[in-house]
Amino acid sequence: HSPLFRAHLWHLEPDRHTLLITVPHIIIDGWSLWRLLADDLPHAYDACRAGKEPFVDREDPRPFRDHVANQAALLTSADGERLWKRWDKALAGKVEPLDMPTDTLRPKRKAFDGGQEQLSLSPAKQAALDVYATHAGATLPAVLSAAFAMVLARQSGHQNIIIGMPMSGRLDPSFADTLGYFVNPMPLPITVGSANSLEAVLRQAHEAIGFALDHQALPLPIIIERLGLPRDPARNPLFDVNIAVQSPGPSSSLVRGMMLGAKAPPSPFGPLTMRAIALPQQQALFDLTLEAVPADDGLHLSLKYDRSLFDGSTVFGLLSQF
């Protein structure tokens, strides 16, 4: 129901207010939200304090409908067909449901009832991970994806692990300032054998992420449709686990605070000080979603989970294996 973007401001005390912004995720992605909160909102606030009309200090962006038209054209082009053939080859023989041991029987239909458990690594451990990734010729997202795959393989007994990873979808620089939902989750196929070392799995994860980045233009629903995967209302097609390494940028202290919730220090906002309010996790699109947020005070990990499948203690045990 309209309006799709809602903002409510509560006056609690003379020097204390609470701002709540509500927007459906299907119309806005993280990058768009970061631009709104870290760039547009401060500019508008400064303009209002100066008695001026709020404004956005950048050129008019391309409309989101141009992105939709580009995707539609891709699907009927030779480039779109080449992308599909490469994805078909990359996923051949690797697509299978991930049967993790659960605390309760899987319901016949997903309820999307979510919870989360959190764990923070010290700055020293985060620095050690960065050094390890650099020496291995990889990245922090690849290291975390490899470790996640090994934990999933150990718990499930499966060798073929497919982890979803959201890609920005903003391949055309002319859409850099466009607000909308560009994100395209891509599958990362990783094989974890009993004799595989972390280094071997890391090489696969690094290559899988590189492949996904280079081939992210093909929408995930098209990949699922052309693979002919059976639909099950109790599962997501193609993958049931997801990983997201968030990186809003060094200048977005306000956004980092929102992502870290109660763990974040106050953030300056003009003459004001803002602090994010931690809200309970209420939805679970996947069985498990590992979210990582690098920050100055360490690496913050959150494992979101489907409460109809797992207990919080079980999920924290999984997270602790990192």
C-alpha positions as a Markdown table, in Angstrom:
| # | Residue | x | y | z |
|---|---|---|---|---|
| 1 | His | 0.0 | 0.0 | 0.0 |
| 2 | Ser | 1.2 | 3.5 | -0.7 |
| 3 | Pro | 3.2 | 5.4 | 0.3 |
| 4 | Leu | 6.1 | 3.1 | -0.3 |
| 5 | Phe | 8.5 | 5.3 | 1.6 |
| 6 | Arg | 7.5 | 6.3 | 5.1 |
| 7 | Ala | 9.4 | 8.4 | 7.6 |
| 8 | His | 8.2 | 9.0 | 11.2 |
| 9 | Leu | 9.9 | 11.3 | 13.7 |
| 10 | Trp | 9.1 | 11.1 | 17.4 |
| 11 | His | 9.9 | 14.0 | 19.8 |
| 12 | Leu | 10.9 | 12.2 | 23.0 |
| 13 | Glu | 12.7 | 15.0 | 24.9 |
| 14 | Pro | 13.9 | 18.5 | 24.0 |
| 15 | Asp | 17.3 | 17.0 | 22.8 |
| 16 | Arg | 16.2 | 13.5 | 21.9 |
| 17 | His | 14.3 | 12.2 | 18.9 |
| 18 | Thr | 13.8 | 8.9 | 17.1 |
| 19 | Leu | 13.6 | 8.7 | 13.3 |
| 20 | Leu | 12.0 | 5.5 | 11.8 |
| 21 | Ile | 12.3 | 5.0 | 8.0 |
| 22 | Thr | 10.2 | 2.2 | 6.5 |
| 23 | Val | 10.6 | 1.1 | 2.9 |
| 24 | Pro | 10.0 | -2.3 | 1.1 |
| 25 | His | 13.4 | -3.9 | 0.2 |
| 26 | Ile | 12.0 | -4.7 | -3.2 |
| 27 | Ile | 12.2 | -1.1 | -4.3 |
| 28 | Ile | 15.5 | -0.1 | -2.7 |
| 29 | Asp | 18.9 | -1.8 | -2.1 |
| 30 | Gly | 21.6 | -1.1 | 0.4 |
| 31 | Trp | 23.6 | 1.2 | -1.8 |
| 32 | Ser | 20.5 | 3.4 | -2.4 |
| 33 | Leu | 19.8 | 3.5 | 1.3 |
| 34 | Trp | 23.4 | 4.4 | 2.1 |
| 35 | Arg | 23.2 | 7.3 | -0.4 |
| 36 | Leu | 20.0 | 8.5 | 1.1 |
| 37 | Leu | 21.2 | 8.4 | 4.7 |
| 38 | Ala | 24.9 | 9.3 | 4.3 |
| 39 | Asp | 24.6 | 11.9 | 1.6 |
| 40 | Asp | 21.1 | 13.1 | 0.8 |
| 41 | Leu | 19.7 | 13.4 | 4.3 |
| 42 | Pro | 22.7 | 15.4 | 5.7 |
| 43 | His | 22.5 | 17.8 | 2.7 |
| 44 | Ala | 18.8 | 18.3 | 3.2 |
| 45 | Tyr | 19.2 | 18.8 | 6.9 |
| 46 | Asp | 21.9 | 21.4 | 6.4 |
| 47 | Ala | 19.8 | 23.2 | 3.8 |
| 48 | Cys | 16.8 | 23.3 | 6.2 |
| 49 | Arg | 19.0 | 24.7 | 9.0 |
| 50 | Ala | 20.1 | 27.4 | 6.7 |
| 51 | Gly | 16.6 | 28.3 | 5.7 |
| 52 | Lys | 16.9 | 26.9 | 2.2 |
| 53 | Glu | 14.9 | 24.4 | 0.2 |
| 54 | Pro | 16.3 | 20.9 | 0.7 |
| 55 | Phe | 18.2 | 19.7 | -2.4 |
| 56 | Val | 20.3 | 16.8 | -3.6 |
| 57 | Asp | 23.8 | 17.8 | -4.6 |
| 58 | Arg | 24.2 | 15.7 | -7.7 |
| 59 | Glu | 22.8 | 15.5 | -11.3 |
| 60 | Asp | 19.5 | 13.9 | -12.1 |
| 61 | Pro | 20.1 | 10.1 | -12.1 |
| 62 | Arg | 18.9 | 7.8 | -14.9 |
| 63 | Pro | 15.5 | 6.4 | -14.1 |
| 64 | Phe | 15.3 | 2.8 | -12.9 |
| 65 | Arg | 13.0 | 1.9 | -15.8 |
| 66 | Asp | 16.1 | 2.2 | -18.1 |
| 67 | His | 17.8 | -0.6 | -16.1 |
| 68 | Val | 14.7 | -2.7 | -16.5 |
| 69 | Ala | 14.7 | -2.1 | -20.2 |
| 70 | Asn | 18.4 | -3.0 | -20.4 |
| 71 | Gln | 17.8 | -6.3 | -18.6 |
| 72 | Ala | 14.9 | -7.2 | -20.9 |
| 73 | Ala | 17.0 | -6.5 | -24.0 |
| 74 | Leu | 19.8 | -8.7 | -22.6 |
| 75 | Leu | 17.6 | -11.7 | -22.2 |
| 76 | Thr | 16.9 | -11.8 | -25.9 |
| 77 | Ser | 20.5 | -11.0 | -27.1 |
| 78 | Ala | 23.5 | -13.1 | -28.0 |
| 79 | Asp | 25.3 | -11.8 | -24.8 |
| 80 | Gly | 22.4 | -13.1 | -22.7 |
| 81 | Glu | 22.6 | -16.5 | -24.3 |
| 82 | Arg | 26.4 | -16.7 | -23.7 |
| 83 | Leu | 25.9 | -15.8 | -20.1 |
| 84 | Trp | 23.4 | -18.5 | -19.6 |
| 85 | Lys | 25.6 | -21.2 | -21.2 |
| 86 | Arg | 28.5 | -20.2 | -18.9 |
| 87 | Trp | 26.2 | -20.4 | -15.8 |
| 88 | Asp | 24.8 | -23.7 | -17.0 |
| 89 | Lys | 28.4 | -25.1 | -17.3 |
| 90 | Ala | 29.5 | -23.7 | -14.0 |
| 91 | Leu | 26.6 | -25.3 | -12.1 |
| 92 | Ala | 26.5 | -28.6 | -14.0 |
| 93 | Gly | 26.4 | -31.6 | -11.5 |
| 94 | Lys | 26.6 | -29.3 | -8.5 |
| 95 | Val | 22.9 | -28.4 | -7.8 |
| 96 | Glu | 21.5 | -30.3 | -4.9 |
| 97 | Pro | 19.4 | -29.4 | -1.8 |
| 98 | Leu | 21.6 | -28.7 | 1.3 |
| 99 | Asp | 20.2 | -30.9 | 4.1 |
| 100 | Met | 21.6 | -29.4 | 7.3 |
| 101 | Pro | 20.7 | -31.1 | 10.6 |
| 102 | Thr | 17.9 | -29.0 | 12.1 |
| 103 | Asp | 16.4 | -28.8 | 15.5 |
| 104 | Thr | 12.9 | -29.3 | 14.2 |
| 105 | Leu | 11.4 | -30.9 | 11.1 |
| 106 | Arg | 11.3 | -28.7 | 8.0 |
| 107 | Pro | 7.7 | -27.3 | 7.7 |
| 108 | Lys | 5.8 | -27.9 | 4.4 |
| 109 | Arg | 5.9 | -24.2 | 3.7 |
| 110 | Lys | 8.4 | -21.5 | 4.6 |
| 111 | Ala | 7.2 | -19.2 | 7.4 |
| 112 | Phe | 10.1 | -16.6 | 7.0 |
| 113 | Asp | 10.3 | -16.3 | 10.8 |
| 114 | Gly | 13.8 | -15.1 | 11.6 |
| 115 | Gly | 16.3 | -14.8 | 14.4 |
| 116 | Gln | 19.9 | -14.0 | 14.6 |
| 117 | Glu | 23.0 | -14.6 | 16.6 |
| 118 | Gln | 26.0 | -12.3 | 16.7 |
| 119 | Leu | 29.8 | -12.6 | 17.3 |
| 120 | Ser | 32.5 | -10.1 | 17.0 |
| 121 | Leu | 36.2 | -10.7 | 16.1 |
| 122 | Ser | 38.8 | -8.4 | 17.5 |
| 123 | Pro | 40.7 | -5.9 | 15.3 |
| 124 | Ala | 43.8 | -8.1 | 15.6 |
| 125 | Lys | 41.9 | -11.1 | 14.3 |
| 126 | Gln | 40.3 | -9.1 | 11.5 |
| 127 | Ala | 43.8 | -7.8 | 10.5 |
| 128 | Ala | 45.1 | -11.4 | 10.5 |
| 129 | Leu | 42.3 | -12.5 | 8.2 |
| 130 | Asp | 43.1 | -9.6 | 5.9 |
| 131 | Val | 46.8 | -10.6 | 5.8 |
| 132 | Tyr | 45.9 | -14.2 | 5.2 |
| 133 | Ala | 43.6 | -13.2 | 2.3 |
| 134 | Thr | 46.3 | -11.0 | 0.8 |
| 135 | His | 49.0 | -13.7 | 1.0 |
| 136 | Ala | 46.6 | -16.2 | -0.6 |
| 137 | Gly | 45.8 | -13.8 | -3.5 |
| 138 | Ala | 42.2 | -13.6 | -2.3 |
| 139 | Thr | 39.8 | -11.3 | -0.5 |
| 140 | Leu | 38.0 | -11.2 | 2.9 |
| 141 | Pro | 34.7 | -12.2 | 1.3 |
| 142 | Ala | 36.4 | -15.2 | -0.3 |
| 143 | Val | 38.0 | -16.3 | 3.0 |
| 144 | Leu | 34.6 | -16.0 | 4.8 |
| 145 | Ser | 32.8 | -17.9 | 2.0 |
| 146 | Ala | 35.4 | -20.7 | 2.1 |
| 147 | Ala | 35.1 | -21.0 | 5.9 |
| 148 | Phe | 31.3 | -20.9 | 5.7 |
| 149 | Ala | 31.3 | -23.6 | 3.0 |
| 150 | Met | 33.6 | -25.8 | 5.2 |
| 151 | Val | 31.3 | -25.4 | 8.2 |
| 152 | Leu | 28.2 | -26.3 | 6.1 |
| 153 | Ala | 29.9 | -29.3 | 4.6 |
| 154 | Arg | 31.1 | -30.6 | 8.0 |
| 155 | Gln | 27.6 | -30.2 | 9.5 |
| 156 | Ser | 25.6 | -31.6 | 6.5 |
| 157 | Gly | 27.9 | -34.2 | 5.1 |
| 158 | His | 27.5 | -32.7 | 1.6 |
| 159 | Gln | 30.4 | -32.0 | -0.7 |
| 160 | Asn | 28.7 | -29.8 | -3.2 |
| 161 | Ile | 27.8 | -26.5 | -1.4 |
| 162 | Ile | 26.1 | -23.6 | -3.1 |
| 163 | Ile | 26.1 | -20.3 | -1.2 |
| 164 | Gly | 24.2 | -17.3 | -2.5 |
| 165 | Met | 26.0 | -14.0 | -2.5 |
| 166 | Pro | 24.3 | -10.7 | -3.4 |
| 167 | Met | 26.0 | -8.7 | -6.3 |
| 168 | Ser | 25.5 | -5.0 | -6.7 |
| 169 | Gly | 24.0 | -5.3 | -10.2 |
| 170 | Arg | 25.2 | -1.7 | -11.0 |
| 171 | Leu | 27.3 | -2.7 | -14.0 |
| 172 | Asp | 26.6 | 0.6 | -15.8 |
| 173 | Pro | 28.2 | 3.6 | -14.1 |
| 174 | Ser | 25.4 | 5.8 | -15.3 |
| 175 | Phe | 23.2 | 4.2 | -12.7 |
| 176 | Ala | 25.5 | 4.9 | -9.8 |
| 177 | Asp | 23.1 | 7.6 | -8.3 |
| 178 | Thr | 19.9 | 5.8 | -9.2 |
| 179 | Leu | 17.7 | 4.7 | -6.3 |
| 180 | Gly | 16.2 | 1.3 | -6.7 |
| 181 | Tyr | 16.8 | -2.5 | -6.2 |
| 182 | Phe | 19.7 | -3.5 | -8.5 |
| 183 | Val | 21.0 | -6.4 | -6.3 |
| 184 | Asn | 21.2 | -9.8 | -8.0 |
| 185 | Pro | 22.0 | -12.7 | -5.8 |
| 186 | Met | 24.5 | -15.1 | -7.5 |
| 187 | Pro | 25.3 | -18.8 | -6.7 |
| 188 | Leu | 28.8 | -19.7 | -5.5 |
| 189 | Pro | 29.3 | -23.4 | -6.2 |
| 190 | Ile | 32.1 | -24.8 | -3.9 |
| 191 | Thr | 33.1 | -28.4 | -3.6 |
| 192 | Val | 34.4 | -29.4 | -0.2 |
| 193 | Gly | 36.0 | -32.9 | -0.2 |
| 194 | Ser | 37.2 | -34.7 | 3.0 |
| 195 | Ala | 40.9 | -34.1 | 2.0 |
| 196 | Asn | 40.4 | -30.4 | 1.0 |
| 197 | Ser | 42.5 | -27.9 | 2.9 |
| 198 | Leu | 41.3 | -24.4 | 3.6 |
| 199 | Glu | 43.7 | -23.1 | 0.9 |
| 200 | Ala | 42.1 | -25.4 | -1.7 |
| 201 | Val | 38.5 | -24.4 | -0.7 |
| 202 | Leu | 39.6 | -20.7 | -0.6 |
| 203 | Arg | 40.9 | -20.9 | -4.2 |
| 204 | Gln | 37.5 | -22.3 | -5.3 |
| 205 | Ala | 35.6 | -19.5 | -3.4 |
| 206 | His | 37.8 | -16.8 | -4.9 |
| 207 | Glu | 37.3 | -18.2 | -8.4 |
| 208 | Ala | 33.5 | -18.6 | -7.8 |
| 209 | Ile | 33.2 | -15.0 | -6.6 |
| 210 | Gly | 35.2 | -13.7 | -9.6 |
| 211 | Phe | 33.0 | -15.7 | -12.0 |
| 212 | Ala | 29.8 | -14.4 | -10.3 |
| 213 | Leu | 31.1 | -10.8 | -10.5 |
| 214 | Asp | 31.9 | -11.2 | -14.2 |
| 215 | His | 28.5 | -12.9 | -15.0 |
| 216 | Gln | 26.2 | -11.1 | -12.6 |
| 217 | Ala | 24.2 | -9.4 | -15.5 |
| 218 | Leu | 22.0 | -12.5 | -15.9 |
| 219 | Pro | 19.1 | -12.3 | -13.4 |
| 220 | Leu | 19.0 | -15.1 | -10.9 |
| 221 | Pro | 15.3 | -16.0 | -11.7 |
| 222 | Ile | 16.3 | -16.6 | -15.3 |
| 223 | Ile | 19.1 | -19.0 | -14.2 |
| 224 | Ile | 16.6 | -20.9 | -11.9 |
| 225 | Glu | 14.0 | -21.0 | -14.7 |
| 226 | Arg | 16.4 | -22.4 | -17.3 |
| 227 | Leu | 17.9 | -24.9 | -14.9 |
| 228 | Gly | 14.3 | -26.4 | -14.6 |
| 229 | Leu | 14.6 | -26.8 | -10.9 |
| 230 | Pro | 11.6 | -28.2 | -9.1 |
| 231 | Arg | 9.8 | -25.7 | -6.9 |
| 232 | Asp | 9.3 | -26.6 | -3.2 |
| 233 | Pro | 7.3 | -24.2 | -1.0 |
| 234 | Ala | 9.5 | -25.3 | 1.9 |
| 235 | Arg | 12.8 | -24.2 | 0.3 |
| 236 | Asn | 14.4 | -21.6 | -1.9 |
| 237 | Pro | 15.4 | -22.8 | -5.4 |
| 238 | Leu | 19.1 | -23.3 | -6.0 |
| 239 | Phe | 20.4 | -22.3 | -2.6 |
| 240 | Asp | 19.2 | -22.1 | 1.0 |
| 241 | Val | 22.2 | -20.4 | 2.5 |
| 242 | Asn | 23.5 | -16.9 | 1.8 |
| 243 | Ile | 26.5 | -14.7 | 2.7 |
| 244 | Ala | 26.8 | -10.9 | 2.5 |
| 245 | Val | 29.9 | -8.9 | 3.4 |
| 246 | Gln | 28.8 | -5.4 | 3.8 |
| 247 | Ser | 31.0 | -2.5 | 2.9 |
| 248 | Pro | 29.3 | 0.9 | 3.0 |
| 249 | Gly | 32.6 | 2.9 | 2.7 |
| 250 | Pro | 34.8 | 4.7 | 5.1 |
| 251 | Ser | 32.7 | 7.9 | 5.0 |
| 252 | Ser | 29.4 | 6.3 | 6.0 |
| 253 | Ser | 29.8 | 6.2 | 9.8 |
| 254 | Leu | 26.0 | 6.7 | 10.1 |
| 255 | Val | 25.3 | 3.7 | 7.9 |
| 256 | Arg | 27.9 | 1.5 | 9.7 |
| 257 | Gly | 26.1 | 2.4 | 12.9 |
| 258 | Met | 22.7 | 1.3 | 11.5 |
| 259 | Met | 24.2 | -2.0 | 10.3 |
| 260 | Leu | 25.9 | -2.7 | 13.5 |
| 261 | Gly | 23.0 | -1.7 | 15.7 |
| 262 | Ala | 23.8 | -1.6 | 19.4 |
| 263 | Lys | 27.4 | -2.4 | 18.8 |
| 264 | Ala | 28.0 | 0.9 | 17.0 |
| 265 | Pro | 29.3 | 4.1 | 18.7 |
| 266 | Pro | 27.4 | 7.3 | 18.2 |
| 267 | Ser | 27.8 | 8.9 | 14.8 |
| 268 | Pro | 28.1 | 12.7 | 14.1 |
| 269 | Phe | 25.3 | 14.2 | 12.0 |
| 270 | Gly | 26.0 | 17.9 | 11.6 |
| 271 | Pro | 25.5 | 19.4 | 15.1 |
| 272 | Leu | 23.6 | 16.3 | 16.2 |
| 273 | Thr | 24.7 | 12.9 | 17.4 |
| 274 | Met | 23.0 | 9.8 | 16.0 |
| 275 | Arg | 22.9 | 6.3 | 17.3 |
| 276 | Ala | 21.3 | 3.3 | 15.5 |
| 277 | Ile | 18.6 | 1.4 | 17.4 |
| 278 | Ala | 19.0 | -2.3 | 17.3 |
| 279 | Leu | 15.8 | -4.0 | 16.1 |
| 280 | Pro | 15.1 | -7.7 | 16.5 |
| 281 | Gln | 15.6 | -9.9 | 13.4 |
| 282 | Gln | 12.0 | -10.6 | 12.2 |
| 283 | Gln | 12.4 | -12.3 | 8.8 |
| 284 | Ala | 14.5 | -15.1 | 7.3 |
| 285 | Leu | 14.6 | -15.4 | 3.5 |
| 286 | Phe | 17.0 | -18.3 | 3.8 |
| 287 | Asp | 17.7 | -21.1 | 6.2 |
| 288 | Leu | 21.0 | -19.4 | 7.1 |
| 289 | Thr | 22.5 | -16.0 | 6.1 |
| 290 | Leu | 26.0 | -15.0 | 7.3 |
| 291 | Glu | 26.5 | -11.3 | 7.3 |
| 292 | Ala | 29.9 | -9.7 | 8.0 |
| 293 | Val | 30.6 | -6.0 | 8.7 |
| 294 | Pro | 34.2 | -4.9 | 8.8 |
| 295 | Ala | 34.6 | -1.9 | 11.1 |
| 296 | Asp | 37.4 | -0.1 | 13.0 |
| 297 | Asp | 36.6 | -2.1 | 16.2 |
| 298 | Gly | 36.8 | -5.5 | 14.6 |
| 299 | Leu | 34.8 | -7.8 | 12.3 |
| 300 | His | 31.2 | -8.2 | 13.3 |
| 301 | Leu | 29.4 | -11.4 | 12.3 |
| 302 | Ser | 25.7 | -12.1 | 12.3 |
| 303 | Leu | 24.2 | -15.4 | 11.5 |
| 304 | Lys | 20.5 | -15.0 | 10.6 |
| 305 | Tyr | 18.4 | -18.1 | 10.7 |
| 306 | Asp | 15.0 | -19.6 | 10.1 |
| 307 | Arg | 13.4 | -20.1 | 13.6 |
| 308 | Ser | 11.2 | -22.8 | 12.2 |
| 309 | Leu | 14.3 | -24.9 | 11.7 |
| 310 | Phe | 17.0 | -23.9 | 14.2 |
| 311 | Asp | 17.3 | -22.9 | 17.9 |
| 312 | Gly | 19.4 | -19.9 | 18.7 |
| 313 | Ser | 21.9 | -22.1 | 20.7 |
| 314 | Thr | 22.5 | -24.3 | 17.6 |
| 315 | Val | 23.1 | -21.3 | 15.4 |
| 316 | Phe | 25.5 | -19.7 | 17.9 |
| 317 | Gly | 27.4 | -22.9 | 17.9 |
| 318 | Leu | 27.7 | -22.8 | 14.1 |
| 319 | Leu | 28.8 | -19.1 | 14.3 |
| 320 | Ser | 31.4 | -20.0 | 17.0 |
| 321 | Gln | 33.1 | -22.4 | 14.6 |
| 322 | Phe | 34.5 | -19.4 | 12.8 |
